[in-house]
Amino acid sequence: MKTIIFVIVFLCLQLKINAQQLDSLITELESTMNMHQDYDLQKEKQIRNLLTHRNETTDLEKIYAFNNSLFKIYQFYNFNNALRYIEGNIQIANQLENLSYINESKLKLGLLLVNTGRYKESIDALNEVVKKTLPNILLDNYYIAFSEGYSGLAFNTTVNSSKLNYTQLYLAYQDSLYSRLKLDSEEALRVKEKEFRDNRNLKMALEINNQRLSKVNDGSRLFSLITFERSLLYELEGNITEQKKYLVLSAISDIKSSVKDNASLGTLAKILFKEGDIDRAHRYINFSYDDAEFYNSNLRFVNIANSMPLITKAYEEKTAKQKERLQELLIFISILSVFLLVAVYLIYKQVQKVSLARNELKTANEDLRKLYKELSEVDKIKEHYIGNFLNLYSEYISKLDVYRKLVSKYVNANQMNALLKLSKSKQLIDEELEIFNKNFDSSFLHIYPDFVDAVNKLLKQDNQIHLEDKTKLNTELRILALIKLGITSSSKIAKILRYSVNTIYNYRASIKSMSKDKALFEDLIKKIQ
């Protein structure tokens, strides 16, 4: 039992470590994707340097050599340019009447066509090569090109008789190739690994893949290929985590080496789509599509076309739902704005009533001049704070409008993460609460400038309240100020000051305990002038 528990715990820890490694690799992948233009610029710089030297000579032998170098760079970067330079070399080889150059160039043409899924064209080009005229050094490429070409034809044809014929030809060329290769060479190991993979001997296939990986560095086309083929083994094994890991490694290597003819990122996008990671799947499949379009790869276009519409549709549906939710929020904010406008209107009507009352007071009996003077002072205070109240509402309306425009901007720009971050932030509430407290303190102390001194007279000598900033009240004084204004319910005070009811209750109990007369303390507070 202990052994079983230990094994379970070990497996759980291993799965957690693998998941963390995968998350780290995905972060690296996305960082590499953001830098893909830098890697492409390095590739373009190499190309410009070669073209400069190529254009400085008219010697056909040197031009042939430069074309080979350009073909090597373009082979997995841009099909059209790779095709242009290899066809140019076939013309030069014919002009030089150099059979070795002709065979070499036609073999490269055949490999280029087969690597991009143009299997029939590849076989047609290879059939122009006369095998017996090939030097020993080119025979390996000859068998590789034919075996890959017939393998592709066998996989893609739907006619059973043709599939059988192509498969037999593929196996014949594969056997001829394998018999010529050194057992520890990359091509021999690749052939052997494929054979084990086809026969579902995954353990042996992984061992051979380990040998191949140990001989290459990341950031190369060969590393990308070997890690992609390793992901196929984990796919057959049903190990999705390891499959994704090696697809990510392959994709990173492809981007770093500016390989546009790639399959890893598109395959990864399909897996992420099935797992429900729509955003990443959509981003990765679009990246793959751009690469395939840049390279002009028919094979990649076909693979992407099978999944891209589904991923794009799912992404659009998700975006539509998010947009619908944001529209609901905007409607809610608009309704709040209407309420605020109604409140401002009611305040305006109240101001009109106050103004009318003021005019009536001006016509009062001269015997009441003293009273009138006092009422006038009170009226001025009301005007002042009503003006402040209107200004506050105006500012809140303006802030709501700014907030509405910011939400609209994020919606239109599809910046969902920024909008989510904005909605979670408490900064706006905290800032508004600070402004509210400041206005409340200033207004109250303006009306009752001696309030703090009056409160201290009701407190014991050892419990006097001393403020560092005479323009600000502390929490206890704000509670007493609200009681003075007739708000005695702890729940209402809690709502105004944004505290819990228990907190307000504790504050009230605490300050009562510091008073000279606990029973009459709050009644005396209400009577402060």
N, C-alpha and C positions, 0 to 999 in steps of 0.2 A: 504493500500500500504506500509506504514511504517513497519507494522508487517511482511509482506512478505519479504521485504528487510532485516529486522533484522534476520528472520529465515534463509534466504539464506546466509547471512554473517556468522551467527553462524555455519551453516553446513560446510561452506568452512573452517572456522578456525578449526573446529573439525576434518575435514579430514586431514588438514595440521599437526595437533598435532598427530593424529594417524599414519601418514606416518613417522613423526620424531621418534615416539616411536618404530615403526617397524624397521627403519634403525638402531637405537641404539641396539635393540634386535638381529638383524642379525650380528652386529659387535661383540656382546657378544657371539653369537653362534659360529662364526668363531674362536674367541679366545679360546672358550671351546674345539672346534674340534682340535685345535693345541695342547691342553693339554691332549688329550684323553689317551695317553700312561701313564701319571702320575696317572690318575684315575684307569686305569687297573692294574698298579703296586700295588696300595693300595689293590685292590681286590685280587690279587695274594698273597700278604703278608698275608691276612686273611686266604686264603686257605692253605698256607704253615704252618701256626700256628696250624690250625685244624688237618692237616695231621700228624704233629709232635706228637701231643697228641694222635691221633688215633693209630698211630703205636707203642705207648708205652704200649698199653693194649691188652690183649687177651680175655677180658670179652665181650661176645657177646652183652649184654645189652648196655654196654658203646659204643661198635663199632656201634651198631644200632643208638644210639643218635648222635654220630659223623657223621655218614652217612647222617642222617636227616639234620644236620647243613650244611654239604657240598652240599647236594641236594638243600637246600634253596639258597645258594650262586650261584650255577651253573644253577639254574632253568631258569633264563633269561640271562645267561652269556655264557654257553656252553652246548648245548643239549646232546652231546655224553657223557660228564662226568656226567651230571645230570641223564641221563638214566642209566649209569653204577652204580651209588651209590643207586638209588632207586631199581634197580633190585637186587643189593647186599642185600638190606634190606629185599626184599621179600624172598630171600634165608635164611637170618638169622631168619626172622619171622617163616618160615616153620621149621627151625631147633629147634627153641624155642617152636614150636607148640602153638604160641601165636596168637589167632584168631584176636584180636584187632590190633596187629601189621600188620598182613596179610592184613586186610581190609584197614587200614590206608595207607599202602604202595601201594596197588593196586589203591586206589583212587588217590593218588599223581601221580602214573603212568598215569592214565586216564587223569588227568588235564594237565600233561606235554605233552602228545600226542595231546590233543585237542588244546592246546595253540600254537602248532607248525604246525597245519593244517593236522595232521595225524588222521582224524576224524574216519575212519573205524577201525583203530587199537585201537583208544581210546574206542570206543563202545565195541569192542571185549574184551578189558581188563576189562572194567567195568561190563560186563556181567558175569565175574567170581566172582563178589562180590555178596554175598547173603544178600539182603536188610534186612531181618528180624534179621540177626545176628549183624547188625550195632548198636553201641551205639548211643544215641541221638546226641552226639557231632559231629559225623561223617556224619549224615544224610544230613546236609546242603551241604557239599562237594559232596555227592553222587548226589543230585539233580542238583547242579551247573554243575558238569562234564557231566551228561547226557544231560541237556538242551543246554549247549555249543556245545556238540558233534553233537546233532541232528540239531541244528541251522546251524552249518557248513556244514553238509551233505545236508540240504535243500537248502542252498545258492549255493553250488557248483554242484549239480546234474543237468543234462539237461533233465532227464526223468520226465515228468509231474506227473505221478502216484507216483513215488518215492518221488518227491518234496512234494506232498500233504501229503503222509504218514509221512515223516520226520518232516514236519511242525506241524502236529497234535501231534506227540510225543514231539516235542520241547515245544509246548504250554502246554501240559499236565505236563511235568516236571517243566516248568516255574511256572505254577499255584501252584503246590505242594510246590515248593521252596518258593514262595512269601507268601503263607499261614503260613509258619513256621517262617519267619523272623520278627524281630522287625522293626517297620515302619521307624525308624530313623537310621537303620544300613546301612553301606556302600553298602552291597549287595542288600538290599531292594531298596535303592535309585537308584542304578544302573539299576535294573530291571525296576523300574518305569520310569526312564529317557528314557530307550530304548523303552519302550512301547509308551511314548509320541512322541519320535523321529519317530518311525515307523508309527504313526498316523499323523505325520506332525504338532503336537501341539508344535511348537518350543518355544513359550513363556513359557509354563509350564516346558518343558525340560530344558531350560536355568535356570529357578529358582531352579530346583532340582540340576543341575550341580553346581550352586553357593553354595548350601548347602554342596555338596561333597568337593568342593575346599576349603571351610573354615575349613575343618577338617584335611587337609594334609599339609605337608611341601614340598617345591620344592626340587628336588634332589632325590626323591624316585620313585620307580616303580609305585606306585599308583597315584602320582601327574602326571607322564607322561601319564598314561592311561586316567585320568579324563580330562586333557587338550587336549589330542588327540580326545576324544569323544566330547569335546566342539567344536573343529574345525569342526567336522562333522555337528554340528548344524548350524554353520555359513556358511558352504558349501551349505546346503539346503536352507538357507536364502538368499544366493547370495552375502554375505558380504565377499569378497575375502581378504580384508585387515585384518579383524579380524580372518579369517580362518588361514592366514599365521602367524599372531601373536601367536596364540595358538599352531600351529605346531612347531614354533620356540621354544616356552617355553617347549613344550613336548620333543623336540629333545635335548635341553640343559640339561633337567633333566635326559634323557636317558643316555647321555654321562657321566654326573657326577656320576651316579649310575652304570656305566658300564653295562647297559642293551644292549645286542647285538641283542636281538629279538625285534626289533622296527620297526615302520612303518612311524613315523612322518617325518624323514628327506627325505625318498624316496618320500613321498607324496608332500612335499614342493618342491622337485626337479622337479616334473612333472608340478607344477603350474608355477615355474620360467621359465621352458622351454617354456610353452605356452605364457608367457609374453615376451619372447625374451632374457632373461638373461641366455645365453648359458653357459658362463664360470662357474657361480655359480651352475647351474643345473648339469653340467658335474661333478663338484667337489663333490656335495652333493650325486649324484646317485652312484658315485664310492665309497664314504665313506659308504653308505648304503649297497652296494654290499659286501664290505670287512667285515662289521659286520655280514651280513647274511651268508657269507662263513665261518666266524669264528664260528658262532653259529650253523651252519648246519640246517637252517630253510628252509624247502621246500616251505612253504607258502610265505616267503619273496622273495625267488628266483623267484617264479612265478610272483609276483607283480612287481619285478624289471625288469624281462625279457620282460614285456610288453612295457616298456618305455626306457630302457637303450640303445638299439640299435639306436633308433631315436635320443636321446640326444647325444650319442657318434658320430653319423654320422654328425649331425649339428655342433658339436664342431670341428670335423676334417675338415669339409668344411670351417668353419670360419678361422681355423688355416692355411689352404691351401691358402686362399685368402690373409691373412696377409703375408705369406711366399712369395707369388708371388709378392706382393707390395715391399717387402724388396729386392727381387731379381732385380726388376726394378731399385731400388735405387742403388744397387751395380753396375749394368750396367752403370748407369749414372755417378757414381763416377769413374768407370774404364775409361769411355770416357774422363772425365776431366783429369785423369792421363795421357792418351795418348797425350792430348793437351799440358800438361806440359812437357812431354818428347820431343815433337816436338819443343816447345819453347826453351828448354835447348839445343837441337841440333842446332837450329838457332843461339843461343848465342855462342855456341862453334865455329861455322863457322865464326861468327863475330870476335871472339878472334883470330882465325887463320889469318883473314885479317889484324887485328890490328898488330899482330906479324910480318906479312910480311911488313907492312908499316914501322914498327920500324927498320927492317933490311935494308930497302931502305934508311931510314934517316941516318943510320950509315955510309953509303957510300957517303953521300952528300959532297959537296965542302967545303974545310977547311975555305973558306971565310964566310961560314954560321955557323961557330962553335957556335957563341953566340945564334943564332936562334935555332940551333940544341939542345943546352943545355936546352933552354926553352921548346922545344918540348919534350925532353926526360923527363923533370919533369912532363909535362902534361901526357905523356905516362904512367909514373909510377902511377899517380893518377888513370888513366883509368884501369890499371891492378889491382890496389887495389880494386876499386869498382866493376869491373867485377867479381873479385874473391868473393867479398861479395855477389854480385848478384847470382852467381852460388851456393854459400853456402845456401842462402835464398831459392832458388828453391829446392835444395836438401833436406833442412829441411821440406819444404812444402810437398814434395813427401813422405818423411818418415812419416810425420804426417797424410797424407791421407791414407797411408798403415796401420798405427796404427788404424785409425778410421775405415777403411775397416774391419780389423780383429776384432775390438770390435763389429761392427754391425753383422758380421758373428757369433761371439760368442753368442750374444744375440739371434740371429735367431735360432741357433742350440739348445740353452738352453730354447727356447720358452719364453724368458723373455721380453714380449711385453711392459709391463709397464716401465721397465728400458730403453728400446729402445726409447719409446715415450718421456720419460723424457730427454734422451740424445739429441733427435732431437729438443726439445723445448729450450734447454739451449743456452744462448747467451755468456756463459763464454768463449768459444773458440774464437768467433769473437772479443770479447773485449780484450782478451789476445793478439791476433794477431795484432789488431789495435795499442795496446800499443807498441808492438815490432816494427811495421812499423814506428810509430812516432819517436821512439828512434833512429832507423837506419837512418831515413831521417834527423833528427836534427844533428846527429853525422857526417854524410856524408857531408851535406851542410856546416856546420861550419868548417869542415876540409878544404873544398875548399875555402870558404869565411870566414876566421876567424874574419874579421873586419866588418862583415855584420851588426851586431847590432849597433855598433858605427856609421856606415855610415847612417843607418836609422834614428838614433837619431838626426843627423845633419840636416836631412830634416824635423824634427818635431819641433813644438814650444817648448820653454823652459819648460813650465808647463806640457807638455804632453810627457816627456821623458819616454822611456821604460827601466825598471830596472828588470833584471832576478835574482831570488834567486839562481837558478842553471844555471851556465854559459854554461852547456853542453846541455841544453834543450831550445827549442823555445816555445813561447806561440802560441795560435791559430792565432793571428794577424800577427806575424812574419812568420809563416808557409805559410800563404796566400801570403805575400810579397815575400817570398823565391820562391814560385811557379811562381809568376809574373816575378821575376828575371830570372827564367829558361825558360821564354817564354810562360808559360801557363797562358793566360789572361782571358779565358772564365770562367765565374762563375760556369757554369754547370759542366765543367771539374774539376775545383777545388773542387766543392762539392762532386763529385764522388771519387776523390782521398782522401779527408779528411773525407768522410762519414758524411757530413752535408747536410742540405737542401739548395737549391739554394738561398732561401730567407735569410737564416742565413749568407751565404757567402756574399751576396749583402749588408746586414746590417753591417757586419764587415768591408767591403771595404769602405763603406760610412763613418763609424765611424772614421777609421784611416785617411781617407782623410781630414776629418774635423779638425784633430789635426795637419795637415801638414802646413808648411809655404806657400806652393804654391799648392793649390788643383788641378789646371789644369795640371801642369807638374809633379805632385808627382810620379805617376806610371812610367812615362817615365824616371824620374831620378832614380827610383829603378832599372830599367832594366840596367842602365849604371854603377851601383856599381861594382867595381873591387875587 
